[in-house]
Amino acid sequence: MPRIVGVFGGTFDPVHNGHVQPISELLQEISFEKILVIPNSSPPHRDDSEISFRHRYEMTSLAFKDVEKTMVEYREGLRNGPSYAIDTVKEIAAEEEGARVIMIVGSDSFADIHTWHRWKELIALVDFIIMKRPNMPLSNNKKSKRLVTHTVFSDNLLESSDVKNIFEIEVTPFKISSSIIRENIAKGKKIDNLVNPLVKDYLKKHGLYGSKNST
């Protein structure tokens, strides 16, 4: 059985419990050696964040601090230009020689896979895990749906180095989004149940998203 290395990227603007809990669940179900959590520096599919990459990296490090087998990486902060997934994954695949690299994405993100930079090369290079909410269809995009190869994960399916898999796995649903948290902070509403306490303290300390007035 090859070593399994997960890659979980995101803008984490800010990072919240809806990012952390599904990764904790996957670590209970799948024998990852580690999961690399990688904040995007300049995500190509959205406008720049109002806060710096450094702040997003620091908050993500705090959020995953006590989640075993996770490592928060700064690597995309060292590159210029858009943060394309294919560039990051190719780096990791080269560094983790002999490992099976699995990219972990949410169902909403995978629904737009056909718009990703060099997406065909990406899905031919690594396996994917799509985190799906129970009883919810992956997408109305039939092209994305047809790419899914398995709805149940099996270690045995990783034995072949020639075949890459796209797994669809159910995770506990969280009705949380970074935009809702930003909105709550701006309105002075509580975010205690949405983010790690260390992240909340960091937000208030640095006054991010207007959080000096949040509770």
N, C-alpha and C positions, 0 to 999 in steps of 0.2 A: 504494500500500500504506500503510495507516495506521500510525502509531507503535503499538508494542505495549508495554504496561505491565503487568507481573505483580504480583500481590498474594499474598503468602504469610504467613498468620497462624498463630499457635500459642502455647501457653502457655510452651513452651521452659523446662521446669521439671525439670532444666536442658536447655539446648540441647546437641545431640550431633551426631556425624558422620552419623547417619541423617537429620538435617534438612539438613545442608549439602551432602552429596554429590549427592542427587537434583536440587537446585537447580542445582548446577554442571553436571550432565548436561543439564538443560533448556536452559541458556544456550548449550550447544554445538549444540543441535538447532534452536532457535527464535530468530529475530532480535528478541529483546526489546531495547527501548531501555534498560529497567531493570526490576529486580524489587524491589518494596518489601517488606521483611521486617518484620512488625508483631507484636511480642509482645502478647498479650492482657492487659489489665489485670484484668478480672473476668469470666472466661469463664463463660457461663451454664450450660454442661453439666457443670461439675465444681466440687468444693469449692475454696475459696481455697487458694492455695499457702502453705506454711509460710514461704516467703521472700518478700521484697518484690518489687513490680514493678520497682523500680530495679535490684535485683540481676539479675533475669532480663533486663532490657534491656541492662545492661552486659555480661553474658556473651554474649548474642546478638550484640552489636556486635563483640566479640572473635572470635567464631566465624566471622563473615562478613567480617572485616576485609580479607582478601586475595582475596575472591571478586569479581571485576570485575562491574560493572553491578548490584550489589546495594546497597541503602540500608536500613539499619535505622532504623525510625521510632519515636518516643516517643508518637505521637499518642493512643493509647488510654489512656496514663497521664494525659492532660489532661482526660479525661471522667469524670464520675461515673456510677455505676450499671453494669449489665451491659455487657460488650463485645460488642455485636451486630454481626455481619459486615455486615448491610445498612447500618448507620450509617456504618461505615468506608468501605465501597465507594462509597456515595453521595457522601461527601466527596471521595474520590479521583477519581471520574468527573467531578465538577464542576471540580476543580483541573486535571485532565489533559484539557482540552478538545480534541477531535479525535482523541484516542488510543483505541485498542481496549484496554480493561481486561480482563485475564484473571485470574480467581481460581484459585490453585493449591492443591489439597487432596490429602490422602492418601485412598486407597480406603476405609479404615475410617471416616474422617470423613464422606465423601460418602454412605456407606451410611445415615447418620442424617439426611440432608439434610431429610427431611420433618418433622423435629422442630425445625429451625432457625427462628428468629424471622423471620416474613414471607419464608419461603423462596421462594414463587412469585414475589414481586416481585424477589428477588435473582437468580434464574436468568433472569429476563426483562431484567435490567439489564446483566449482564456475561456474558462467556464463562467457561467453566470448563475447567481441565485437571485430570484425576484421575490421580494417580501410582499406578500399579498394579504389583505384583510380577509377574514373568513366571510364566506357567502357573498363576496364581491367579485365581479368579473375583472379580469386583468385590465381590459381596455375595450373601448368601442372600436379600436383600431385593429382590424382583422389581420393586417400585415404583421403587427407585433405579436398578436396571439399565435399566429402560425409558427413563429420562431421557437416557442416553448416546446422542449423535447420531453420533459418529465414533470409530473405533478407530485412526485414523491422522491425524496433524496435517497441515494444509495451509494455507499463508498465504492462498491464494486464497479459502478459506472465511471469511476475515475481511473480505472486500471489502464485503459487504452490511452496512449499519448496522442493518437491520431484523431480521435473523436472528441469534440468539445460539446458540452451539455449546457442546456439552459433549463434550470430547475425553477419551478414555481412553488413556494413554500408559504403556508399560512402562518401569520404571526398575530399576536394580540393587538387588536386595533387601538389606536390612540388618536383621539380627536384633538390633536395639537398641531400647530404649524408655527414656524418662526414668525410669520406675518402677524398672527394673532398675539403672540407674545410681545412683539414690538408695539402693537396697537394698545395692549393692556398697559405696558410700561408708560407709553405716552399719555394715557388717560389716568395714570396713577392707580391702576387696579392691581390686585394681588396676583403674583405669579408663583407663589410658594409650591403649588402642586404640579407645576409645569417644568421647572428646571431644578437642577441640583442646587442645594443650598450654597455650595461654593461658587457656583456660577452666578447666583443671585447676588452674593456679596461682591463679586467682581464687577457686575453690572453697576451696582450702586457706588462702589469705590471710584469707578472711572466715569460715572455719569453717562453711561452709554444709552442711546435711544431715549434720552431724557429721564433716565432711571433714578435720578436724585430725588424725584418726587414720588417714586413708586413705593409700595409697602410690602 
